[in-house]
Amino acid sequence: MLVALNKPFGVLCQFTDEAGRRTLADFVPQKGVYAAGRLDHDSEGLLLLTDDGKLQHRLADPKHKQPKTYVVQVEGVPTEDALDRLRHGVILKDGPTLPAVVEAIDEPGWLWPRDPPVRFRKTVPDAWLRIVLREGRNRQVRRMTAAVGLPTLRLVREAVGDYRLDGLGIGQVRVIDSRVAR
């Protein structure tokens, strides 16, 4: 089985939490599925879950280099130099990143309001980027944008490989393939 979830902000990418925070169990009724990759609790968007270990590995393992596409609201106005640095890879504490596909975009019209809203400051401009990565380090997009002077305010994953949000509402689940893993 392969399931897509549009993970809301503030939801943990696990099914239980002793502290009582919202988890995948609050949204995913299917049993026996596990996340193929992760999204931080403060990130939103497409999360794939499956009961097929081989598929989970193929989707999540950086060795398979599945492209992951994010729309990112950043603080500041991106310069061409900052965008080029992201495109060529930046140096993080855990080493250089692979080059990324990066473009400045308008705020996506399909995007839902975040709850809670991103803090707004009249004196600090913001901008939107679309970033495609082929690796998946911990909080990588946030660390990359910070490294070029553009702290991330909001991060939404819109695609993993060929799988896309495609109108899936916030907190909604779509069964992509209902076949049971062998």
C-alpha positions in Angstrom: 0.0 0.0 0.0 1.2 3.5 -0.8 -0.6 6.5 0.9 0.0 10.2 0.5 -0.7 12.6 3.4 -0.6 16.4 3.3 1.0 16.7 6.7 0.0 19.8 8.6 2.4 22.1 10.4 3.1 20.9 14.0 2.5 17.2 13.4 5.2 14.7 14.3 6.3 12.2 11.7 5.6 9.2 14.0 2.4 7.5 15.2 2.8 7.9 18.9 4.0 10.6 21.3 4.2 10.4 25.1 3.9 14.2 25.3 0.5 14.1 23.6 1.4 16.1 20.6 -0.3 15.5 17.2 1.1 12.6 15.3 0.4 10.7 12.0 -2.1 8.6 13.9 -4.4 11.7 14.0 -4.6 11.7 10.2 -3.7 8.3 8.8 -6.4 5.6 9.3 -4.5 2.9 7.4 -2.7 0.5 9.7 0.8 -1.0 9.1 2.1 1.9 7.0 5.3 3.8 7.8 6.7 7.0 6.6 9.0 6.8 3.6 11.2 9.8 4.7 10.4 12.5 7.2 9.2 16.0 7.4 10.0 18.0 10.5 7.2 19.0 12.8 7.4 22.6 11.6 7.4 21.6 7.9 4.3 20.8 5.9 3.2 19.0 2.7 3.6 15.7 1.0 4.5 12.7 3.2 4.4 9.2 1.6 3.7 6.2 3.8 3.9 2.5 2.8 3.8 -1.0 4.1 6.3 -2.1 1.4 9.8 -2.1 2.8 11.5 -2.1 -0.6 9.4 0.9 -1.8 10.1 2.7 1.5 13.8 2.3 1.0 13.6 3.4 -2.7 11.7 6.5 -1.8 13.6 7.5 1.3 17.2 6.4 0.9 19.5 9.2 -0.5 21.4 6.6 -2.6 18.3 6.4 -4.9 18.4 10.2 -5.3 14.6 10.7 -5.6 14.1 14.4 -6.3 12.1 16.1 -3.5 10.5 19.4 -4.4 9.8 22.1 -1.8 8.2 25.6 -1.9 10.0 27.7 0.6 9.1 31.1 2.1 12.3 32.9 3.1 13.1 36.0 5.0 14.8 38.6 2.8 15.1 39.1 -1.0 17.2 36.5 -2.8 20.0 37.8 -4.8 21.3 36.0 -7.9 24.5 35.3 -5.9 22.5 33.5 -3.1 20.5 31.5 -5.7 23.7 30.5 -7.5 25.3 29.4 -4.2 22.2 27.1 -3.5 22.3 25.8 -7.1 26.0 24.9 -6.8 25.8 23.5 -3.3 26.6 25.1 0.0 29.0 24.1 2.8 27.1 23.0 5.9 28.6 21.8 9.2 28.2 18.2 8.0 29.9 18.9 4.6 28.9 20.3 1.2 25.5 19.7 -0.2 24.8 18.5 -3.7 23.8 21.1 -6.2 20.1 21.9 -6.1 17.6 23.2 -8.6 16.5 26.6 -7.3 14.2 29.2 -8.7 12.5 32.3 -7.3 8.7 32.0 -7.6 5.6 33.9 -6.7 3.7 32.6 -3.7 1.8 29.5 -5.0 -1.9 30.1 -5.5 -2.7 26.6 -4.4 -1.1 27.0 -1.0 -3.4 26.9 2.1 -3.1 29.3 5.0 -0.7 28.0 7.7 -2.1 27.5 11.2 -0.6 29.2 13.1 0.3 31.9 10.5 3.9 32.8 9.7 5.0 35.9 11.7 4.7 39.0 9.6 7.0 41.9 9.9 6.3 45.1 7.8 10.0 46.0 7.7 11.4 42.7 6.6 10.6 41.5 3.1 10.1 37.8 2.3 10.2 35.8 -0.9 9.3 32.3 -2.2 11.7 29.7 -3.7 11.1 26.3 -5.3 14.0 24.0 -4.4 14.6 20.5 -5.7 17.0 18.3 -3.7 18.3 14.8 -4.4 19.6 14.2 -0.9 17.8 14.4 2.4 19.9 15.6 5.4 18.3 16.7 8.7 16.7 20.1 8.2 18.7 20.5 5.0 16.5 23.1 3.2 16.4 25.3 6.3 20.2 25.0 6.8 20.9 25.7 3.2 18.8 28.9 3.0 20.2 30.1 6.3 23.7 29.6 4.9 23.0 32.1 2.1 21.4 34.6 4.4 17.7 33.7 3.7 16.2 32.1 6.8 13.3 29.8 6.1 9.9 31.0 7.4 7.7 28.2 5.9 8.6 25.0 4.1 6.1 22.9 2.1 7.1 19.7 0.3 5.1 19.5 -2.9 6.6 16.4 -4.5 8.7 13.3 -4.0 9.8 11.8 -7.3 6.7 11.5 -9.5 4.3 11.7 -6.5 2.7 15.2 -6.0 0.3 16.8 -3.7 -2.1 17.4 -6.6 -4.9 19.2 -4.7 -4.7 17.0 -1.6 -6.0 19.2 1.2 -4.2 19.9 4.4 -4.5 16.9 6.8 -6.1 14.7 4.0 -4.9 11.3 3.0 -5.0 9.7 -0.5 -4.5 6.0 -1.2 -2.2 5.9 -4.2 -1.9 2.1 -4.4 -3.9 -0.2 -2.2 -2.1 -3.4 -3.1 -0.7 -5.2 0.0 3.1 -5.6 0.2 4.4 -9.1 -0.1 
